[in-house]
Amino acid sequence: MTLPHNYEMVIGLEVHAQVTTKSKLFSGSSTAFGAEPNTQANEIDLGMPGMLPVLNTGAVDSGIKLGLAIGAAINRSSVFARKNYYYPDLPKGYQISQYDQPIVLGGKLDIDLEDGTTRTINVTRMHLEEDAGKSIHDMGSGNVSYVDLNRAGVPLMEIVSEPELRTPEEAGAYMKKLRTLLRFLEICDGDMEKGNLRCDANVSVRKIGSTELKTRCEIKNLNSIRHVMNAIQHEAERQVDVWESGKAVDQETRLWDPDAQETRTLRSKEDAHDYRYFPCPDLLPVNLTEARIEAIKTTLPELPDALKARFIQQYGLSPYDASLLTSEKTYAAYYTEMVSAGADPKLAANWMAVELFAALNKSGKDLEQSPISAAHMGELVSLITSGKISGKIAKQVFALMQEAAENGQPASPATIVEQQGLTQISDEGALKAICERAVAANPDAVAKFKAGNERIFGSFVGAVMKETKGQANPELVNKLLQEAIAAQAN
């Protein structure tokens, strides 16, 4: 996507990630998804008189874990504040959030772009806050709206980037990388369909070469990476049209309409003073000890960037393959188990990225639901590299493995090869006779090959493969056919 008229975009993202705790940020209410409306909101969530919030320790630990993973500063003392505004889905009339003393300051995220380059995007802050409820406008008839307060009080991490993103593609890459990191850390499941990860995009435009930060608009509640990219593109184009017409862009909050593919005004944009922040009188400051931070640091897994670098160095993978295989923790684990089962690292990456993922996509399954184990996939690849089967036969074996596993009778590739008689023929003596027959039976083709028609060589290969039912060793066949043709020429 490009922007006309020598303008560039200035984009900052505010990403809201639901923390994977069983209970809410300040109460014991469940955070489970899919419950009947208004069945998971207790007196604390509703702000009933006399009810006092109690901070969820697990949510704080998750915030610290993210801060450590992005190389941020962990504030030893942070404060929760009341952010005052009035909406039907905010039962207390204020949201408990963090303002000028958040739990995490700074940090960075490296994003991989389609042209193979990498950009570092700085993170401004990460603070914890409670979610609001949900207003529902598309149920029933008439102009009636409903409110579901099950989400009220659910713990969120709000991760705010610096306004350093310049294209919708960079914004999409940032979202993907952040989602990968959150899932690696197991502190957010990243499920955008359920609203567990969503984004507000702050967008402005300026002439290329200018350093001025012009008026921005915020696009609220974008719940897919595609929507993030499309909304940013449309909003930037809209702002260019406004500036070019001689008018000024108004600072406002807008909504994205995916059906109309346009942003629409929601309300004028509030500033911090409009929310009348003040420290929450019901909560003490959060004071963190060095021991607690160090203990959390020891729980960090190998992070995606480090894992990618190791896969490139240890297994000789391309940056593209290494990025793909480290984009999910489950991908990396599955691939590592394939290699541990004896698979050639590069061929294992190819089979996993092409054959396995295509089969899973066709059946609508994730890797976690794969009917074929990593050990069996690794064994299949090792059968190819050992010469026991060819790549073509391996695809046939793979299909039979799928069928057996889906019928509840998973079988190893070696067993299938033996039972089906699919072992590759590598007996040079036997293949030599077959190749000589194929050449002798086609003198016209030999003459054309000698005359420079190299493409006709495939007809000899096809004849040999037909006689051997596709089980001949391709490399050996090529060698023996070349020898047979040379001998025929003499």
Secondary structure, DSSP 4 states (H G I P E B T S, - for coil): ---STTEEEEEEEEEEEE---SB-SSS--B--TTPPTTSS--TTTTT-TT------HHHHHHHHHHHHHTT-EE-SEE--EEEE---TT-TTSEEEE--SS-SEE--EEEEE-TTS-EEEEEEEEEEEEE---EEE-SSSSSS--EEE-TTTT-EEEEEEE-S-B-SHHHHHHHHHHHHHHHHHHTS----TTTTSEEEEEEEEEEETT-------EEEEEE-SHHHHHHHHHHHHHHHHHHHHTT--PPPEEEEEETTTTEEEEEEEPP-GGGGT-EE-TTS--EE--HHHHHHHHTT----HHHHHHHHHHHH---HHHHHHHTSSHHHHHHHHHHHHTT--HHHHHHIIIIIIHHHHHHHT--GGG-SS-HHHHHHHHHHHHTTSS-HHHHHHHHHHHHHHHHTT----HHHHHHHHT---B--HHHHHHHHHHHHHT-HHHHHHHHTT-GGGHHHHHHHHHHHTTT-B-HHHHHHHHHHHHHHHH-
